[in-house]
Amino acid sequence: MIVFENVSMNYRRSVSPALDDVSFEIRDGEFVFLVGQSGAGKSSILRLLMREVTPKEGTVIVDEINVGRLRKRKIPNLRRKFGMVFQDFRLLPEKSVAENVAFAMQILGKTRKEIKQTVPQVLDLVGLLDKSNRRPNQLSGGEQQRVAIARALINRPSILLADEPTGNLDPDTTIDIMRLLDQINRAGTTVLMATHDASIVDQMRKRVIQVENGKIARDQSQGNYGY
Amino acid sequence: MSRFFARIRFVLSEMWQGISRSFTLTIALIATFAISLSLMGVSLLVGAQVNEMKDYWFDRVEVSIFLCTAGSDSANCQSAATDEQKVEFEADLEELRPLVSEVFFESNQDAYQRFIERFSDSPIAANVVPEQLPESYRVKLSDPEQFLVIVEKFSNRPGIEAVRDQRATLNSLFAVLNGLQVLALGFAVSMLAVTMLLISNTIRVTAYARRRELAIMRLVGASKLSIRLPFILETAFSAVIGAALSAGVLAAVKGYLVDEVIATRFLFTSFFGWDAVQEAILISSAAGIALALFASWLGISRHLRA
């Protein structure tokens, strides 16, 4: 459950607010597109959720945690609720596919046994089990994004945040990735995806929250991109 | 429990990655730790030597009261000291017990023997007769610092040519040793300052080389400690190796330089023992490791704001 309640925030050295009185609610298990032009405030919403920034006014709540008021040493606990996927994949080039995914488990102190069990399951889910030992530079863009998704899912987060995950991919690959995200969502994970790819939003017919100049311009279930 | 070991294994493997990614800097860091901790240890050893010599010499040094000889040209000397005067001096010295712990009268015959022994190679010895050398009281004090009491009591008295404290000579030697100690400590402190700068730089380079891993660690929700620990351990690792090398240097200073080279040439004094070496190693190693922990915590906090 994600709640934004009258949230405003500024970046330093910026006159106009990045977000201005934003309110919305996302229930567990929803699939939500966050659309809007570059600089409209999509990334700010994601960064607020991860507590990379704090709101100037209003409250951000994730699973009953008041994110803005969270004590610093509790931030890691908040971040473990999320899996995060980026436009540029952010894989470690010198590690294999399996090692990249395992790294996220090692960070949280999971045992070798747990890692050995879980990594193949998740790689199978994203369809890359046969490429476990490849390096990222031996994979296509779509495959690299699948590895990144596998890494985001490996610690079983309740919410998947995706920031322009298809921004670097061709249309066919984009459709594959969207199918995968939809499949993950159907398995129970909340998905919040920031994008400005109109065609996917139109095809998927999911809830759309549109941000413009830091304000919510539209919040529509089963929306299209730009009406 | 196995989770705990998994964490330790992860932190150690991250530490090892950090060391191998900035290998040359790690070598430089180990070298500066070794040099600065050696200098610090040497400074402590010089200090131990000064104390050792003070103990050794202050037990042996005496205040000498030289009596007039026939040839003295001091204003207090009309003639050689008379027997009545000597009785008076001895009574006065007895009165000063317990400050005066021992009194030894050196006759001019005794003084002559010592003189002949010391200058046996020199032609002067042949020209000296016992009467030219002053008789003296050699006075040992229970508290050598109280030497002025003797000076006040005995100088400027008829029959006494001079009162001399042998410590005055030793003190100039100690001043030289103290200067050396301060110098070594000064070098050690400036090397430790260089070490701190190097720690900060090494962390910067390692953090940059590992920026992708660090970004993912933060994203996945690694705790602050597990992000920082590899960097701190990496610096502590360099400090421990550097401290081990400096321990070797200090052991060599004692085992070879002091025991084999210096002690065989300077027989007149004693030298610091292995307990002083042990103490110097402990203190400098502890200082080095404490500095490593402090500087790396500071450095990593500056480079990795969560």
HADDOCK unambig.tbl for C-alpha pairs under 7 A between the chains (distance, minus, plus):
assign (segid A and resid 76 and name CA) (segid B and resid 221 and name CA) 3.98 0.50 0.50
assign (segid A and resid 76 and name CA) (segid B and resid 222 and name CA) 5.81 0.50 0.50
assign (segid A and resid 76 and name CA) (segid B and resid 223 and name CA) 5.63 0.50 0.50
assign (segid A and resid 77 and name CA) (segid B and resid 221 and name CA) 6.26 0.50 0.50
assign (segid A and resid 79 and name CA) (segid B and resid 219 and name CA) 6.42 0.50 0.50
assign (segid A and resid 79 and name CA) (segid B and resid 220 and name CA) 6.17 0.50 0.50
assign (segid A and resid 79 and name CA) (segid B and resid 221 and name CA) 4.89 0.50 0.50
assign (segid A and resid 80 and name CA) (segid B and resid 220 and name CA) 5.83 0.50 0.50
assign (segid A and resid 80 and name CA) (segid B and resid 221 and name CA) 5.09 0.50 0.50
assign (segid A and resid 92 and name CA) (segid B and resid 212 and name CA) 6.84 0.50 0.50
assign (segid A and resid 104 and name CA) (segid B and resid 220 and name CA) 6.36 0.50 0.50
assign (segid A and resid 106 and name CA) (segid B and resid 10 and name CA) 6.25 0.50 0.50
assign (segid A and resid 107 and name CA) (segid B and resid 217 and name CA) 6.38 0.50 0.50
assign (segid A and resid 107 and name CA) (segid B and resid 222 and name CA) 5.91 0.50 0.50
assign (segid A and resid 108 and name CA) (segid B and resid 222 and name CA) 6.10 0.50 0.50
assign (segid A and resid 109 and name CA) (segid B and resid 3 and name CA) 5.64 0.50 0.50
assign (segid A and resid 109 and name CA) (segid B and resid 6 and name CA) 5.28 0.50 0.50
assign (segid A and resid 109 and name CA) (segid B and resid 7 and name CA) 4.44 0.50 0.50
assign (segid A and resid 110 and name CA) (segid B and resid 3 and name CA) 5.89 0.50 0.50
assign (segid A and resid 110 and name CA) (segid B and resid 6 and name CA) 6.25 0.50 0.50
assign (segid A and resid 111 and name CA) (segid B and resid 2 and name CA) 6.47 0.50 0.50
assign (segid A and resid 111 and name CA) (segid B and resid 3 and name CA) 5.63 0.50 0.50
assign (segid A and resid 111 and name CA) (segid B and resid 6 and name CA) 5.28 0.50 0.50
